[in-house]
């Protein structure tokens, strides 16, 4: 299934995609570097001495329910893949 490919690609390329509650609605948020930074803006790994940074972008679309937002999250995975692989010959296998 292609959704699984895009989801896996996001994990391998350190994109954390999640639903963020804001007041009475929900938005989809994307955090580049979010997996290695444990979902925070900054993470220091004591074992390796490495510092990891990430930044969050919140989408502009407001969803009334979590279910409505989660129905669109697969489109975000695909969008991230397509935007970050423009011009590259790599495409998902069928």
Backbone bond lengths (Angstrom), bond angles and torsions (degrees), N, CA, C in turn:
res aa  C-N    CA-C-N  psi(-1)  N-CA   C-N-CA  omega(-1)  CA-C   N-CA-C  phi
1 X - - - 1.445 - - 1.527 109.44 -
2 X 1.305 116.84 136.99 1.454 121.10 -174.62 1.528 112.67 -68.00
3 X 1.324 117.91 -32.24 1.461 120.30 178.79 1.519 110.24 -59.86
4 X 1.314 117.11 -39.66 1.451 121.44 178.01 1.525 110.17 -62.54
5 X 1.329 117.71 -40.22 1.458 121.39 177.73 1.521 110.60 -60.41
6 X 1.327 117.68 -48.79 1.465 121.40 -178.03 1.524 111.25 -65.87
7 X 1.324 117.03 -38.90 1.461 121.16 176.74 1.522 110.22 -61.63
8 X 1.311 116.97 -48.00 1.464 121.98 179.21 1.523 110.96 -61.85
9 X 1.342 116.67 -40.84 1.458 120.90 179.13 1.532 110.18 -61.36
10 X 1.315 117.53 -42.12 1.475 121.09 179.13 1.524 111.04 -62.00
11 X 1.313 117.44 -41.22 1.462 120.68 178.56 1.519 110.48 -65.91
12 X 1.326 117.14 -46.31 1.460 121.13 -178.96 1.531 112.36 -64.12
13 X 1.328 117.20 -26.69 1.459 121.37 -179.44 1.530 112.58 -104.36
14 X 1.329 116.01 17.62 1.466 123.46 170.72 1.524 114.12 64.31
15 X 1.331 117.37 39.28 1.457 122.28 173.17 1.529 108.32 -104.44
16 X 1.317 116.43 123.77 1.453 121.62 175.29 1.528 107.26 -104.71
17 X 1.313 116.78 120.69 1.469 121.99 -178.93 1.520 107.17 -116.67
18 X 1.321 116.05 127.89 1.457 119.49 -176.36 1.524 110.78 -152.10
19 X 1.321 115.35 168.14 1.461 122.26 179.70 1.523 107.97 -98.93
20 X 1.324 114.88 128.15 1.461 121.15 -175.62 1.535 109.81 -113.83
21 X 1.334 117.88 121.11 1.463 119.59 177.14 1.526 111.00 -75.80
22 X 1.316 116.03 136.31 1.465 122.03 176.79 1.517 107.75 -139.50
23 X 1.320 116.80 110.76 1.469 123.86 -178.55 1.530 110.61 53.83
24 X 1.327 116.77 -113.21 1.460 120.94 -176.26 1.521 113.25 -105.57
25 X 1.307 117.38 18.07 1.460 121.18 -179.90 1.520 109.47 -145.61
26 X 1.335 115.73 178.88 1.459 121.66 -176.94 1.523 109.39 -129.99
27 X 1.338 115.98 149.91 1.457 121.92 176.02 1.523 108.62 -132.29
28 X 1.327 115.38 155.98 1.460 120.49 175.09 1.525 107.62 -91.33
29 X 1.324 115.37 130.19 1.460 120.96 -179.60 1.524 109.76 -117.01
30 X 1.325 115.43 147.38 1.462 122.51 179.08 1.521 107.27 -123.79
31 X 1.315 115.99 130.96 1.455 120.41 178.22 1.528 108.85 -123.29
32 X 1.336 116.15 109.08 1.472 121.33 176.63 1.519 107.40 -78.65
33 X 1.309 116.24 125.26 1.460 121.35 -175.89 1.516 112.14 85.69
34 X 1.311 116.28 9.22 1.463 120.96 -174.54 1.513 114.90 -71.34
35 X 1.311 117.84 -25.47 1.456 119.63 -178.55 1.526 110.15 -76.53
36 X 1.328 117.36 -46.52 1.460 119.58 -179.91 1.524 112.64 -72.78
37 X 1.337 117.54 -23.40 1.469 120.04 179.08 1.529 111.99 -96.29
38 X 1.327 116.64 12.18 1.472 122.71 178.88 1.522 112.78 56.80
39 X 1.321 117.13 35.04 1.454 121.60 175.93 1.522 114.56 76.73
40 X 1.313 116.57 13.61 1.468 120.60 -179.22 1.523 109.59 -115.34
41 X 1.343 115.79 165.57 1.465 119.84 177.36 1.524 111.59 -67.01
42 X 1.319 116.63 -31.07 1.458 121.97 -178.38 1.522 109.11 -144.68
43 X 1.330 115.49 138.34 1.469 120.51 176.47 1.520 108.02 -142.33
44 X 1.322 115.96 130.78 1.454 121.90 176.10 1.519 108.29 -108.51
45 X 1.318 116.46 121.54 1.458 122.01 179.46 1.525 107.76 -91.21
46 X 1.315 116.35 111.60 1.473 120.74 -176.23 1.515 112.44 -67.86
47 X 1.322 117.37 -31.69 1.462 120.54 -178.10 1.519 111.96 -67.70
48 X 1.326 117.38 -42.23 1.464 120.47 -176.63 1.524 112.97 -101.37
49 X 1.337 116.84 -15.69 1.464 120.03 -177.51 1.521 112.89 76.64
50 X 1.333 117.07 14.60 1.465 121.57 -178.29 1.524 110.65 -91.17
51 X 1.338 114.95 146.44 1.454 121.71 174.11 1.526 108.58 -107.44
52 X 1.318 116.53 133.52 1.452 121.49 -179.72 1.526 109.07 -120.51
53 X 1.315 115.67 134.78 1.458 121.96 179.73 1.526 109.40 -120.23
54 X 1.325 116.01 151.50 1.457 120.59 174.80 1.515 108.71 -147.37
55 X 1.323 115.29 161.24 1.458 119.91 175.35 1.524 109.36 -134.70
56 X 1.316 114.94 147.84 1.460 121.28 -175.37 1.527 110.29 -109.27
57 X 1.308 114.73 137.72 1.467 122.40 171.92 1.515 107.18 -120.89
58 X 1.314 115.93 126.83 1.459 120.74 178.19 1.514 109.18 -102.63
59 X 1.322 115.86 132.94 1.456 120.97 179.91 1.522 111.58 -65.79
60 X 1.320 115.51 161.79 1.460 120.28 -178.10 1.530 113.17 -91.29
61 X 1.321 117.17 -14.73 1.466 120.72 -177.11 1.526 109.81 -81.27
62 X 1.328 116.43 131.41 1.461 122.54 177.89 1.530 109.18 -99.21
63 X 1.323 115.63 133.03 1.460 121.55 177.82 1.524 108.53 -114.25
64 X 1.321 116.48 139.87 1.462 120.81 -178.16 1.519 112.24 -74.54
65 X 1.337 116.42 -31.51 1.468 119.94 -178.10 1.523 110.18 -130.49
66 X 1.313 115.12 161.09 1.466 121.19 176.21 1.521 109.78 -64.52
67 X 1.317 116.60 -35.98 1.466 121.08 -179.02 1.532 111.17 -62.56
68 X 1.334 116.58 -40.01 1.466 120.35 179.08 1.526 110.41 -65.96
69 X 1.317 116.88 -39.55 1.469 120.88 179.19 1.523 111.14 -69.39
70 X 1.318 117.14 -42.55 1.461 119.46 -178.65 1.522 112.08 -68.69
71 X 1.321 117.96 -23.75 1.461 120.48 175.88 1.532 111.16 -68.51
72 X 1.313 117.99 -24.93 1.465 122.11 -178.95 1.520 113.68 -97.18
73 X 1.314 118.04 -7.34 1.460 120.35 -174.28 1.531 112.15 -65.19
74 X 1.335 116.96 -30.55 1.467 120.40 178.72 1.528 110.65 -66.52
75 X 1.327 116.62 -34.02 1.463 120.21 176.06 1.526 111.08 -65.77
76 X 1.322 116.76 -32.38 1.470 120.91 178.33 1.523 110.08 -68.80
77 X 1.338 117.88 -40.88 1.463 121.03 176.15 1.530 110.25 -57.32
78 X 1.313 115.30 -46.89 1.465 120.33 -179.01 1.524 111.01 -64.99
79 X 1.327 116.99 -42.34 1.467 121.66 178.72 1.537 110.82 -60.36
80 X 1.322 117.45 -44.51 1.466 120.60 179.33 1.519 111.23 -61.57
81 X 1.327 116.11 -42.52 1.466 120.03 178.34 1.521 110.69 -61.09
82 X 1.321 116.59 -49.66 1.466 120.45 -176.28 1.522 112.13 -65.31
83 X 1.330 118.53 -39.68 1.459 121.73 -179.19 1.523 112.52 -70.90
84 X 1.315 117.60 -30.32 1.456 120.93 -176.71 1.517 113.84 -95.00
85 X 1.331 117.39 -4.02 1.463 119.82 177.48 1.525 111.74 -121.59
86 X 1.319 116.89 20.01 1.469 119.63 178.75 1.523 110.10 -59.65
87 X 1.303 115.08 132.85 1.451 120.22 177.97 1.508 114.88 82.23
88 X 1.313 117.97 -4.66 1.459 120.98 178.03 1.523 109.66 -93.15
89 X 1.319 118.06 144.64 1.473 120.46 -177.49 1.515 114.17 -75.76
90 X 1.323 119.64 -3.72 1.458 122.60 -176.18 1.523 109.75 -79.58
91 X 1.312 116.17 130.10 1.467 122.36 176.87 1.538 107.95 -135.58
92 X 1.319 118.05 154.25 1.469 119.11 -179.90 1.521 111.68 -66.01
93 X 1.320 115.84 143.50 1.463 120.04 177.48 1.512 109.38 -77.81
94 X 1.313 116.31 153.26 1.472 120.90 -178.15 1.489 111.73 -89.54
